[in-house]
């Protein structure tokens, strides 16, 4: 009689069923499609848009599978990617700028499968073509801003509290904090208390005092620095998401990698130029007090002599190159901006951008504008480029910031959270600026450090080759095992096949993106999963040679092999785990696949084969074993 | 079917002087190769620009090089990607000064259109299949990440074996592991195969594979020590290797078969991976048989180190 418990049979059956169902969606090949969504302000997607699209496709002789309205978007499916491209071009031309036309791979997985959460594995860029960017976030800029604003805050705090100070200056070395110089030890302790009360994120320490100079240093706490860094990345991520959504790519992958890198994968996009323009432009707005009018004598003179007042910057007007002096003090930055939309100024018909600020920005803006009616306020547009130079054989990147004033207007009245910026060159410029602003400003400049463009034909090649390699590898091992271990080999074959099925099912369920290294991981898993069966079969053979009865040989074979299999797999798992800790996507995908593969193979190679072996041999009297 | 004589008793341990001498020689040779020839780091590590170009008709690598030289690209690395119609072209961004933007930004689109124009001047049937740009910083980061991962793997495995087996097993396994990685890297340096991200993944997987192999032998050593009444270490170790020999070789063959399938049918993207894995399987299998156990013997493994600890009742354990 078999000693294999019933519940284990049930478990094996359940796992096999689970594997088949959740691996099944991958058999449905997604269909190339084009998705149309309405931009803000455009007429919603309805039957008329559908007719328009159908007519446009017919006029261009593009044969579409079906054109349907699904909720707020329209979907047209095509037979292949070539027709898809032609279709998208025809649709773009017909619909104009009010609609976003995006490539999409429409899942053909039946509804009942989707209802239970079964879905196919998303394909990596190397398998379907697209653009990949790796961006580096430059945090130093944020720290600069933060320290500068603390310095400003401390100045106004000391003034409010009537504590006399000699100077409040930021240390020239970034991250070294702010030096407050006071005139007496008494003032210093008062200032220290006041600052500590008002700003809990600062660490205060008394510096060396000489004569009547009493130094107090305020350094931003490491905790706060970490949270600033985290917020910076988070904000940059959401900014990127917004900008890329405007680009109309379906299912873009935008995620943090490591401490200050962001990965952007845009499947199906073949021309990265447009994406790069949006991603690469590091534009922020700064609202600053203006000093005089653009081109007034003071500004002209400053431009000529280079004598710029210490509290001011000399910038030029965007486009016209007229010099203008702007205060160094920043009222509100693009970070505090929640919305921006382009429109037409009703008074003079010029293009404008309507801006909405968040609460903290609104308060600062109200404070400033109340006190400064009829004074100028400049809008500074800050763009950051990176300069790469070779210094001592090493690449050194230095940020180069270009600041232009896009607008220097007189404040007509106090305002807070809602106002408009006008004086923009054209409607197009206004809408471009609004798009960038609405996308949000980056909290810190980003810089593309890696870019990969994978053609769709290469993706198709890769997936075909990968598929062949998996099938062939599997077939060869199945054959070899069956020949070498006969019936036990066949049982191991069933297990190996189900290992592939369950592995694919688990990967699909947790949504692991399938990549070429991932496929390599699957093939390697198949090659190594058979190891457990080799161990078991060799043990069973050994037991038989030592004179055990067939049933005893099976039992002892499984028992003795188990300890070895466990040790071997745990060590292997440690190796796979290390692979998943690597930041880079490709290696991570391989490691994750390997790790899941080791776990599934532990089950299929041991429990599943044991169930089958018990089922085959359980109720019979045996003289020999086919192993 | 059986290929191996199950009663075989090949004196592997008897050859230990030679096998260890060869292993040490291989390690030193590998270190020398890595130091002198160096690994042929791919784009992922060096940074730069890589383009994959497809030709409608077969093309000679030399012609592609000539076309690029004519266009003014200084030191391109041109390689054939399996077959005669697909080539990969790698260059440093400074090789195409025209494409460096004012701000020092790399304009991949510009570089690729420049290169394609050069190729078109010679052969109009070239089409661009993919283009990559990686900055040198990212490459350097990958190198350090890879080394950290390798150290993490080795320490993790050492810790596990220390707990599950014994100190000597952990040391022997890790020493053999280092041998395997070094020799695999040495062979890669010798044949100058491109070392890219997938090859790095493969080297780390080799560690996993090879430790698997060693653990199986070690497991048998522990078992035989516990069973044997009179435990002569050399004999036990030798018997363990012989007992597991069939499994060691069959598993290597099976894994080798799948990796060969990947090599021949998986396309250029996984070529490096499969080759590295095949080298690693060979090295790992040989070291499991010839290197790991001699080290264990020298470290002085003995029966009493491996007996399960009986705490409850020593009296009971002493009874027959």
Interface residues (C-beta under 8 A of the other chain):
Chain A: X126 X134 X136 X258 X272 X273 X280 X385 X386 X387 X388 X389 X390 X395 X397 X400 X449 X450 X451 X452 X453 X454 X455 X457 X458 X461 X462 X465 X466 X468 X469 X472 X473 X474 X476 X477 X480 X481 X483 X484 X485 X486 X516 X517 X519 X520 X523 X524 X526 X527 X528 X530 X531 X534 X535 X538 X541 X542 X545 X560 X563 X564 X567 X568 X569 X570 X571 X572 X574 X575 X576 X577 X578 X579 X581 X582 X583 X584 X586 X587 X590 X591 X594
Chain B: X1 X2 X3 X6 X47 X52 X54 X94 X102 X103 X104 X105 X106 X108 X109 X112 X128 X129 X130 X131 X132 X133 X134 X135 X136 X137 X138 X141 X142 X145 X146 X149 X150 X152 X153 X156 X157 X160 X161 X164 X197 X198 X200 X201 X202 X204 X205 X207 X208 X209 X211 X212 X215 X216 X218 X219 X220 X223 X243 X244 X246 X247 X250 X251 X253 X254 X255 X256 X257 X258 X259 X261 X262 X265 X266 X267 X269 X270 X273 X274 X277
